[in-house]
């Protein structure tokens, strides 16, 4: 009887451990507007506790543990856009608006590669670098960047 009780307790403990949420990933977010940096590189830890509700701007809600939660934390909630069949659009960040079809849009990349999903579907991984920037949606025009972002790294100090 004690063996069955021990096995049951071990099984209950294992089920409890497996039910606990995975630890949240800390990522960095940076937002480059058309003429200035809107959000300098900022470390955030998105989690389910982060509320992302963009319904006031015609959008939807996002899981706070996803990329939308990271953007929410980095901007202090100062972003929004409408909802489309693919999810939540990013159309305005910190008062700067770029709506696809108007010459520029907010492009979203992770670790120097274009994101393959929308901001609210992106699953952050520890150490990811998220960049949103004003990109051209047609021929190069003022206020947008028509090339891929450049990532330059160097030593912290040099002789």
Order of alpha helices (4+ residues) and beta strands (2+ residues): alpha-beta-beta-beta-beta-alpha-beta-beta-beta-beta-beta-beta-beta-beta
